[in-house]
Amino acid sequence: MPRKGKKIKPWARRHYATRKKKPSTARNYDDPLYKNWRKQVFVRDGYKCKWPGCKCGGRVNAHHILKWADYPGMRFVLMNGITLCKKHHDQIKGMEDHYVKFFSEILRADAERKDKDG
């Protein structure tokens, strides 16, 4: 933006108003793509926390295994989501990178189990 006090020509004003901004990392919870992804994660996981041994039965969250902000191409990929209860979702905050392999293994084992059961 031009310095304060300097007059802006009309063509420049339009430029500043329409210039491209960085892609947003903010989540739009009303986005149909996001809602559909979230529902698919919950349905696949039976609306239950996938943390081994968790019997919470409470509110669940659809967690992105690879971070939303860092992997925009993976935002709506079903295998990039896992259902976690609030307790476990809060427990991993700030340490998501450490759990990528852990969650991927859980989903892989579930998929193999479903294949066996037919």
Secondary structure by P-SEA (a helix, b strand, c coil): cccccccccaaaaaaaaccccccccccccccaaaaaaaaaaaaaacccccccccccccccccccccccccccccccccccbbbbcaaaaaaacccccccaaaaaaaaaaaaaaaaaac
